[in-house]
Amino acid sequence: MAETTTPEHEQEGDDDRLSTLPDDILLLILNKLDLIRDAARTTVLSKRWRHLLGLRSEIVLDVLNFDATHQDDDDLEYTMDDLLRTNASVVEATEILLRQHRRQHTTIQLLDITFYLRDESIGIVRAVDRAMADHRILAAKFTVIPDVPDVYCEDDDVLLAYGRRFMTFFDAYPRAFTGLKDLNLHALRLGESDIANVLSACEKLEYSSLVNCDAGIGDDQLSVLQIEHSRLVELVVIFCGFGTVELKWLPRLTRLTCRNWMPSQDQYPLSIGYVPQLLVLTLSNACTAQHKTIKLTEFLGNTAVAELDLNFLCEKMSYHICYSDEENQTGENTRENFDRAADLLKWETRHDFKHYNMKKLTIKGFQVEAKFTRYIRRVMEAAMNLEVVSLRESHPCLRCEFLPSTVYPRTHKEINLIKKQISAWRSSPIQIEIV
């Protein structure tokens, strides 16, 4: 009897029905997998799958999801050796995947990489730099995180070392950054103009966040973050050491979030220049008691802000000083800090200043006190087309989970009294949310 040949995929197992599918269907299956690690495991099932991993249209590599040994056991201690091995795996995966795409002349719709800021990570930046040169990446995202447990590390030497390492990556392979649409940086102390230069080099950048970053702190003043960018749509600044954030020229910016930074004592923490499309402005813990007033014109001016979201769970408004020595805190000095903050909620503006775009005012950390109601009334007088006032209770401090005791309206009687008082300040109906 003549021998018959069996197709390769049947030799590997009669039950491997998936391998009989055409490439486009198999690629669709691979694209549905959330983790590259899982996709890579799939490709070892059959030679039929092996070339497909380099054809994925979206590549998401997250170092936080890459350590398989600790995925199912939270009690296992995560050592520096584990961290090094995990980060090295992400570097290797990036190099292999981008090499496969280059050989097969395929285009990546999205490349999203989260990696530790370690020396070996320059391999990631180098591989992306080469791929950018071939125009094989349509959209890219970098999230650069520190290899220490505390993302809010305050050690000056550590922050400075991270900043220098990051700039080494940037200076060596600037082309890797030119195609980024999303850049998220953590725990960096950079030179005075480094952040502005990096953002400027990211020509396609649309989304950016800075967490626990600064541009150098002198003995007598804090640094200034100045930003100009033609395409940036959203900017988030959290726990940063900038004395002032200056938005110089951002024609497409629609959303700005500033949370938990320590501004200088003699300047206003936020300066808005040409930002005509700004729609949502979120300020959380961004002011201290040294700021006797907040200028409405500094925050709004001629912007298109439709929603102003304010969170007053800050170290001077909540009986809480997150950055100070806890041993020196007493009930008396925290109460004194709170009392000194009474003027913080005043709006210093011309009496005839009007803003016609704001539709919603949100205040988190609202309390039944005169300074809050005076503040709301001044906003309502200036925001001519305000439609919604949303009052929310305080949330725990993002840094230490402290939750202050507050005088928040809870009973129907208290809620109705607040709503009646606010409604009386407008001749037209206004929606009041107390949740």
Secondary structure per residue as TSV (DSSP state, phi and psi in degrees):
chain	resnum	aa	ss	phi	psi
A	1	M	-	360.0	136.2
A	2	A	-	-71.6	139.5
A	3	E	-	-75.7	143.8
A	4	T	-	-109.4	146.1
A	5	T	-	-91.7	142.8
A	6	T	-	-108.8	131.0
A	7	P	-	-53.8	148.6
A	8	E	H	-55.4	-41.3
A	9	H	H	-70.2	-24.4
A	10	E	H	-79.0	-31.7
A	11	Q	H	-61.8	-29.0
A	12	E	T	-81.4	-5.4
A	13	G	-	145.8	123.3
A	14	D	T	-65.7	-22.6
A	15	D	T	-83.9	-4.1
A	16	D	-	-83.0	71.1
A	17	R	G	-67.9	-29.2
A	18	L	G	-61.4	-34.8
A	19	S	G	-67.1	-15.7
A	20	T	G	-81.6	-9.0
A	21	L	S	-74.7	154.3
A	22	P	-	-69.4	163.0
A	23	D	H	-55.8	-42.5
A	24	D	H	-64.8	-33.0
A	25	I	H	-73.5	-42.7
A	26	L	H	-61.4	-40.2
A	27	L	H	-65.0	-37.0
A	28	L	H	-61.4	-39.8
A	29	I	H	-64.3	-45.2
A	30	L	H	-61.8	-38.3
A	31	N	H	-67.4	-18.7
A	32	K	H	-82.1	-16.8
A	33	L	-	-72.4	135.4
A	34	D	S	-73.2	-35.5
A	35	L	-	-115.4	136.3
A	36	I	H	-58.5	-34.6
A	37	R	H	-58.1	-42.7
A	38	D	H	-68.4	-37.2
A	39	A	H	-64.7	-39.6
A	40	A	H	-63.9	-39.0
A	41	R	H	-63.9	-35.8
A	42	T	H	-63.3	-36.7
A	43	T	H	-69.4	-14.8
A	44	V	T	-83.0	-7.1
A	45	L	T	-66.0	-30.9
A	46	S	-	-158.7	146.3
A	47	K	G	-59.9	-25.2
A	48	R	G	-60.1	-25.3
A	49	W	G	-96.0	-15.3
A	50	R	G	-63.5	-36.7
A	51	H	G	-79.8	-10.1
A	52	L	G	-76.2	-26.2
A	53	L	G	-60.0	-33.3
A	54	G	G	-77.7	0.3
A	55	L	G	-104.1	-1.6
A	56	R	-	-58.4	135.0
A	57	S	S	-80.7	-22.8
A	58	E	E	-125.8	130.0
A	59	I	E	-121.6	117.9
A	60	V	E	-121.5	115.3
A	61	L	E	-120.7	112.9
A	62	D	E	-120.9	115.3
A	63	V	G	-59.7	-26.5
A	64	L	G	-72.6	-17.0
A	65	N	G	-108.5	7.4
A	66	F	-	-97.4	-9.0
A	67	D	-	-92.9	97.7
A	68	A	G	-69.8	-25.7
A	69	T	G	-70.4	-21.0
A	70	H	G	-112.6	5.9
A	71	Q	S	-64.8	-36.9
A	72	D	S	-107.5	5.9
A	73	D	-	-140.2	96.8
A	74	D	T	-70.3	-16.5
A	75	D	T	-81.2	-16.3
A	76	L	S	-67.3	135.0
A	77	E	-	-77.1	132.1
A	78	Y	-	-92.9	111.1
A	79	T	-	-94.3	170.2
A	80	M	H	-65.1	-30.7
A	81	D	H	-65.0	-39.4
A	82	D	H	-62.1	-44.3
A	83	L	H	-61.8	-45.1
A	84	L	H	-62.0	-44.6
A	85	R	H	-63.6	-41.4
A	86	T	H	-65.7	-46.3
A	87	N	H	-64.8	-37.9
A	88	A	H	-63.1	-34.1
A	89	S	H	-65.0	-39.1
A	90	V	H	-66.9	-40.8
A	91	V	H	-59.6	-47.9
A	92	E	H	-63.2	-43.6
A	93	A	H	-61.6	-41.8
A	94	T	H	-61.2	-46.7
A	95	E	H	-63.5	-43.6
A	96	I	H	-66.8	-46.7
A	97	L	H	-63.8	-45.0
A	98	L	H	-69.1	-31.3
A	99	R	H	-66.5	-40.0
A	100	Q	H	-64.9	-41.9
A	101	H	H	-63.3	-37.4
A	102	R	H	-66.3	-42.7
A	103	R	H	-65.8	-34.6
A	104	Q	H	-95.9	3.8
A	105	H	T	54.6	43.9
A	106	T	-	-106.3	160.1
A	107	T	-	-107.5	137.4
A	108	I	B	-96.1	121.2
A	109	Q	S	-72.4	-38.8
A	110	L	E	-146.3	128.7
A	111	L	E	-119.2	112.9
A	112	D	E	-122.3	112.0
A	113	I	E	-126.4	127.1
A	114	T	E	-112.3	123.1
A	115	F	E	-145.0	158.5
A	116	Y	E	-76.9	145.5
A	117	L	-	-82.6	76.1
A	118	R	-	-119.6	164.1
A	119	D	G	-57.3	-40.9
A	120	E	G	-67.6	-16.1
A	121	S	G	-69.5	-11.2
A	122	I	H	-62.0	-22.0
A	123	G	H	-63.1	-34.0
A	124	I	H	-66.1	-49.1
A	125	V	H	-63.0	-40.0
A	126	R	H	-63.9	-43.6
A	127	A	H	-65.0	-40.2
A	128	V	H	-67.8	-37.7
A	129	D	H	-57.5	-45.3
A	130	R	H	-64.8	-41.0
A	131	A	H	-65.6	-36.8
A	132	M	H	-63.8	-34.4
A	133	A	H	-64.3	-31.1
A	134	D	T	-88.5	-0.9
A	135	H	T	58.5	40.0
A	136	R	-	-98.3	-1.4
A	137	I	B	-119.5	119.3
A	138	L	S	-83.9	-36.4
A	139	A	-	-145.6	137.2
A	140	A	E	-135.9	151.9
A	141	K	E	-138.5	130.1
A	142	F	E	-113.4	130.2
A	143	T	E	-121.4	113.3
A	144	V	E	-107.7	116.8
A	145	I	E	-120.9	154.3
A	146	P	-	-77.2	156.7
A	147	D	S	-95.0	31.5
A	148	V	S	-116.7	151.3
A	149	P	S	-60.5	-35.2
A	150	D	-	-94.1	103.9
A	151	V	T	-65.3	-18.6
A	152	Y	T	-102.1	37.0
A	153	C	-	-54.6	135.7
A	154	E	-	-110.1	7.1
A	155	D	-	-71.0	115.6
A	156	D	H	-57.8	-41.9
A	157	D	H	-65.2	-38.9
A	158	V	H	-66.8	-47.0
A	159	L	H	-61.6	-40.7
A	160	L	H	-66.9	-40.1
A	161	A	H	-63.9	-41.7
A	162	Y	H	-63.0	-42.1
A	163	G	H	-61.5	-44.2
A	164	R	H	-65.2	-40.2
A	165	R	H	-64.5	-42.8
A	166	F	H	-62.5	-43.4
A	167	M	H	-67.1	-27.8
A	168	T	H	-63.3	-43.2
A	169	F	H	-61.0	-46.6
A	170	F	H	-64.7	-45.4
A	171	D	H	-66.7	-34.1
A	172	A	H	-75.5	-36.4
A	173	Y	-	-137.4	65.7
A	174	P	T	-63.5	-26.7
A	175	R	H	-63.4	-26.8
A	176	A	H	-63.5	-24.2
A	177	F	H	-93.2	-19.5
A	178	T	H	-65.1	-27.5
A	179	G	T	-97.0	3.3
A	180	L	E	-69.7	135.1
A	181	K	E	-102.6	-15.2
A	182	D	E	-143.7	124.4
A	183	L	E	-134.7	124.0
A	184	N	E	-125.9	120.1
A	185	L	E	-117.4	140.3
A	186	H	E	-128.8	139.0
A	187	A	S	54.2	58.8
A	188	L	-	-125.0	137.1
A	189	R	B	-114.2	111.2
A	190	L	-	-110.0	173.5
A	191	G	-	-69.9	170.0
A	192	E	T	-56.7	-36.3
A	193	S	T	-111.0	4.3
A	194	D	H	-63.5	-46.1
A	195	I	H	-62.6	-43.1
A	196	A	H	-61.7	-39.5
A	197	N	H	-67.8	-40.7
A	198	V	H	-64.2	-48.1
A	199	L	H	-63.4	-36.3
A	200	S	H	-66.0	-37.6
A	201	A	H	-69.6	-27.4
A	202	C	-	-80.0	79.9
A	203	E	T	-62.7	-31.4
A	204	K	T	-97.2	7.2
A	205	L	-	-60.7	131.8
A	206	E	-	-121.2	-28.6
A	207	Y	E	-132.9	135.9
A	208	S	E	-150.5	144.8
A	209	S	E	-137.6	144.9
A	210	L	E	-124.1	119.4
A	211	V	E	-119.8	122.2
A	212	N	S	54.1	48.9
A	213	C	-	-119.0	158.6
A	214	D	B	-156.0	171.8
A	215	A	S	-112.6	36.6
A	216	G	-	95.0	133.1
A	217	I	-	-118.7	123.4
A	218	G	-	-86.8	-179.8
A	219	D	S	-72.0	-26.1
A	220	D	S	-121.0	-3.1
A	221	Q	-	-156.8	157.1
A	222	L	-	-92.3	164.0
A	223	S	E	-80.0	164.9
A	224	V	E	-116.0	130.2
A	225	L	E	-98.9	112.2
A	226	Q	E	-109.3	129.1
A	227	I	E	-129.1	129.8
A	228	E	E	-133.4	130.7
A	229	H	-	-162.5	138.0
A	230	S	S	-81.9	-20.1
A	231	R	S	-121.7	-6.1
A	232	L	-	-62.8	128.9
A	233	V	-	-104.8	-37.8
A	234	E	E	-138.2	135.5
A	235	L	E	-131.6	131.3
A	236	V	E	-125.1	126.2
A	237	V	E	-123.4	115.6
A	238	I	E	-130.1	131.2
A	239	F	S	51.9	40.3
A	240	C	-	-100.1	158.1
A	241	G	-	-98.2	23.3
A	242	F	E	-77.7	134.3
A	243	G	E	-70.5	-35.8
A	244	T	E	-143.6	140.7
A	245	V	E	-108.2	118.1
A	246	E	E	-112.2	115.1
A	247	L	E	-91.8	103.3
A	248	K	E	-81.7	-61.1
A	249	W	E	-145.7	101.7
A	250	L	-	-137.3	79.4
A	251	P	T	-66.7	-18.4
A	252	R	T	-111.5	-2.3
A	253	L	-	-64.4	125.2
A	254	T	-	-114.1	-20.1
A	255	R	E	-139.8	128.9
A	256	L	E	-128.9	128.1
A	257	T	E	-123.7	122.3
A	258	C	E	-123.3	118.2
A	259	R	E	-132.1	133.8
A	260	N	S	54.3	54.2
A	261	W	-	-120.8	156.8
A	262	M	-	-101.1	97.8
A	263	P	-	-74.8	163.8
A	264	S	-	-70.7	164.2
A	265	Q	S	-82.8	-22.8
A	266	D	S	-111.4	10.8
A	267	Q	S	-132.4	158.9
A	268	Y	-	-79.0	138.5
A	269	P	S	-69.8	-18.8
A	270	L	E	-136.8	129.0
A	271	S	E	-123.7	122.4
A	272	I	E	-110.0	119.7
A	273	G	E	-95.7	-119.2
A	274	Y	E	-87.5	93.0
A	275	V	-	-134.8	68.4
A	276	P	T	-70.6	-19.8
A	277	Q	T	-100.9	6.5
A	278	L	-	-63.2	118.0
A	279	L	-	-108.0	-37.6
A	280	V	E	-124.1	120.3
A	281	L	E	-118.5	115.1
A	282	T	E	-114.3	120.3
A	283	L	E	-121.4	118.8
A	284	S	E	-132.0	117.4
A	285	N	S	58.7	32.5
A	286	A	-	-99.2	9.2
A	287	C	-	-136.5	147.4
A	288	T	-	-117.1	174.4
A	289	A	T	-66.4	-17.9
A	290	Q	T	-64.7	-25.3
A	291	H	-	-83.9	100.6
A	292	K	-	-66.9	-28.1
A	293	T	-	-144.2	162.6
A	294	I	B	-117.8	125.2
A	295	K	-	-82.9	119.5
A	296	L	H	-59.1	-38.4
A	297	T	H	-67.1	-29.0
A	298	E	H	-66.2	-34.4
A	299	F	H	-89.1	-32.7
A	300	L	T	-110.4	-56.5
A	301	G	T	52.1	-125.1
A	302	N	T	-103.3	24.1
A	303	T	-	-74.7	171.6
A	304	A	-	-99.2	21.3
A	305	V	-	-51.8	122.3
A	306	A	-	-104.6	-21.5
A	307	E	E	-136.7	121.4
A	308	L	E	-110.1	114.7
A	309	D	E	-112.2	112.9
A	310	L	E	-116.4	136.6
A	311	N	E	-123.8	116.6
A	312	F	-	-103.9	27.6
A	313	L	-	-86.2	77.2
A	314	C	S	-124.4	174.9
A	315	E	T	-70.4	-13.1
A	316	K	T	-107.5	-4.9
A	317	M	T	-114.9	-2.9
A	318	S	S	-129.9	26.2
A	319	Y	S	59.9	32.0
A	320	H	-	-143.7	129.2
A	321	I	-	-123.0	92.7
A	322	C	T	-67.7	-30.4
A	323	Y	T	-94.5	-2.3
A	324	S	S	-99.2	174.9
A	325	D	-	-71.5	115.7
A	326	E	G	-62.0	-29.4
A	327	E	G	-65.9	-24.1
A	328	N	G	-93.2	2.7
A	329	Q	-	-87.1	133.8
A	330	T	-	-132.5	166.7
A	331	G	H	-60.3	-33.5
A	332	E	H	-70.6	-46.1
A	333	N	H	-73.8	-29.4
A	334	T	H	-70.1	-36.5
A	335	R	H	-65.4	-38.5
A	336	E	H	-64.6	-42.5
A	337	N	H	-59.7	-41.3
A	338	F	H	-64.9	-43.1
A	339	D	H	-64.8	-36.9
A	340	R	H	-67.2	-18.5
A	341	A	G	-85.5	8.6
A	342	A	G	-59.3	-35.7
A	343	D	G	-81.0	-7.0
A	344	L	G	-62.2	-30.4
A	345	L	G	-92.8	19.1
A	346	K	-	-88.7	147.9
A	347	W	B	-107.5	115.5
A	348	E	-	-93.8	102.0
A	349	T	-	-149.8	165.6
A	350	R	-	-62.2	144.7
A	351	H	T	-61.9	-28.4
A	352	D	T	-95.4	8.5
A	353	F	-	-67.0	132.1
A	354	K	-	-131.5	145.0
A	355	H	B	-128.8	128.4
A	356	Y	S	-106.3	-0.1
A	357	N	S	-102.6	-26.8
A	358	M	-	-65.3	127.5
A	359	K	-	-108.6	-25.5
A	360	K	E	-141.4	136.3
A	361	L	E	-118.7	123.2
A	362	T	E	-117.2	128.7
A	363	I	E	-123.2	115.4
A	364	K	E	-97.7	137.8
A	365	G	T	90.7	21.6
A	366	F	-	-63.7	142.6
A	367	Q	-	-135.0	152.1
A	368	V	S	-78.4	79.7
A	369	E	S	-142.2	154.6
A	370	A	H	-61.0	-35.9
A	371	K	H	-64.6	-31.2
A	372	F	H	-73.2	-43.7
A	373	T	H	-68.2	-35.5
A	374	R	H	-63.1	-40.1
A	375	Y	H	-62.5	-47.6
A	376	I	H	-61.7	-41.0
A	377	R	H	-63.5	-39.7
A	378	R	H	-66.9	-38.1
A	379	V	H	-63.4	-42.3
A	380	M	H	-65.1	-33.2
A	381	E	H	-69.4	-33.7
A	382	A	H	-86.6	-38.2
A	383	A	B	-87.4	96.4
A	384	M	T	-67.0	-30.2
A	385	N	T	-111.3	25.9
A	386	L	-	-61.9	132.0
A	387	E	-	-113.1	-29.9
A	388	V	E	-134.7	133.2
A	389	V	E	-117.1	116.1
A	390	S	E	-112.9	119.8
A	391	L	E	-110.8	125.4
A	392	R	E	-123.9	157.0
A	393	E	-	-79.2	160.7
A	394	S	-	-64.6	149.7
A	395	H	-	-112.7	160.6
A	396	P	-	-59.7	150.1
A	397	C	-	-58.2	132.0
A	398	L	T	-66.3	-22.2
A	399	R	T	-87.4	-46.9
A	400	C	T	-126.4	5.7
A	401	E	-	65.8	18.1
A	402	F	-	-66.3	135.5
A	403	L	-	-125.1	114.9
A	404	P	-	-77.2	158.5
A	405	S	-	-80.4	134.2
A	406	T	-	-129.5	158.1
A	407	V	-	-99.3	84.5
A	408	Y	-	-110.2	138.1
A	409	P	-	-65.9	123.8
A	410	R	-	-122.2	-38.7
A	411	T	S	-79.2	160.4
A	412	H	H	-59.2	-37.0
A	413	K	H	-64.8	-45.5
A	414	E	H	-63.9	-43.5
A	415	I	H	-63.6	-43.9
A	416	N	H	-65.5	-35.9
A	417	L	H	-64.7	-43.7
A	418	I	H	-63.8	-45.9
A	419	K	H	-62.3	-40.3
A	420	K	H	-65.4	-40.7
A	421	Q	H	-64.2	-45.7
A	422	I	H	-68.5	-41.8
A	423	S	H	-61.6	-30.5
A	424	A	T	-67.9	-16.0
A	425	W	T	-86.5	-4.5
A	426	R	-	-128.3	139.2
A	427	S	S	-78.3	-27.4
A	428	S	S	-97.7	156.2
A	429	P	-	-62.4	145.3
A	430	I	-	-139.6	139.8
A	431	Q	E	-84.6	129.4
A	432	I	E	-120.6	120.0
A	433	E	E	-107.6	123.6
A	434	I	E	-128.4	104.3
A	435	V	-	-128.1	360.0
